[in-house]
Amino acid sequence: MDKIHDLLTRQVPREIASHIFAQCISSYPFPYKREVISQPLVLGAVCKSWRDIAWTTPQLWTTIAIRTRSIRDPALHLELLDQWIARSGQLPLYISFKTPRNSTTESLYMFYPLVDLVNRYSSRWKGLHLFVSSSLFNRFTGDGGNISILSALTLVLPPYERGKVEFSLKTLSPQPQSVKLCGIAPSSLDIKWNNVTWLEVSLHLDELLGIFPDTDQLVSCTIFNCFRASTVEYHIPQSPIILRCLQNLDIRSCSVDPAKIIEAITTPCLRHFYTNLSSEGLPVHSFNSFIIRSSCNLEALRLSGSIAGDGELVTILRYLPSSLKQLFLEPDLRKNARPWLTKEVENLFKLPRSPSKCGFFPDLESFQYEGPQTFSWPDIIGTFFDPPSAPPSNHRLQILDIKVTQDVHLTPIDPNTLRSIHELQESGLKITITKGGKRQYRLGGSSSA
């Protein structure tokens, strides 16, 4: 085998072979998955020549994933970790450390030397992702130096240990760009927020709104959950917090009234708004006021779950700006849920905002719907496209994706509507119609199946 593979490595300079090996890591979107971490060892197992190249290619060794569940011999693992880091040269390190949720302090004591070893290289931490118990959490204190290149920080604590930790690198406050927090109060972190552009959190309401004024560079924010304020004395700010750079806002779930979040912020640069509020529902009045107050050029809106109270989708759509390009609707499948695609909604889409514009959303490029069939096929097609006999319109819709998710009979598409769909192929329109996981129709343009 060595002779066969030596023929390959001898045909290119060693630095080129090293660069090719490095691509085995950089091409993966999830660098901490087991198959990615093992790539240096896989390459080194092929033959001696490949092993020599892999062992001297620092880029292969910059990602470190420690899973205490799989460690049987901590002393041996400590030695291997030391060798792994040594092969990374002086490059930035990306470290992920994970312990089982039911770990006890006694069971984790044997892993303290691993944390201490990682601490010695804190000046090279580029990414630090901790999914650990509090007994290990408090040991990540760095080397006490005054250099930090930390740009990505993930801190996830088991739910039953919330509030028992602090994160501090002793003499230095990092300025990460990306932060993910779950179960940890921001006040227990010794970091600077003014450089954060990407935020993913599960926090109490007062904690969430408390960090917003310091994140003046924030571009993307995902709220996985928002709980009630941690203190009964907390009051929502009277004046909304202006997040001047925020472009992407995603609210997945709320244990508190989501109106308290929406009413507390203003986002003049917002481009994408996503929400999935099944139990709470999107508060219509608060959302509409938020859109008006922000005066943003919203381009993408994804609404999943339900609409609070007696609110209707058409009321929300009326307040959206004409800049909308992508609309995704996924209503709740509860039996008594109010239908979203009503005649009022269909008529609103056809209503031009001005004589020179086609439709209420003239720049709309993609419409996706996933839910019960509360419409007829002629109506849903006619909502976006004029009959073939009508003068050509200047619509920009490129994707129409309808997925009927309830286990009911899918109403067939009548021949006239089907003929209209085929005639729209020349415009490049792609139509996908599915029932559950089974595709019923997919038509349109050169990209159709």
ABEGO torsion letter per residue (X at the ends): XAAAAAAAAAABBAAAAAAAAAAAAAABABAABAAAAAAAAAAAAABAAAAAAAAABAAAAABBBBBAAABABAAAAAAAAAAAAAAAEABBBBBBBBBBAABBAAAAAAAAAAAAAAAAAAAABABBBBBBBAAAAAABAEAGBABBABABBBBBBBAAABGABBBBAGABBBBBABBBBBGBBAAABBBBAAABABBBBBBBAAAAAAAAAABAABABBBBABBBBBABAABBBBABBBBBAABABBBBABBABBAAAAAAABBBAABABBBBBBAAAEBBAAAAAAAAAAAGBBBABBBBBEBBBEABBAAAAAAABBAABABBBBBBBABAABBBABBAAAAAAAABBABAABBEABAABABBBBBEBBABBAAAAAAAABBBAABBBBABABABBBBBBABBBBBBBBBAAAAAAAAAAAAAGBBBBBBBEABBABBBEEAABX
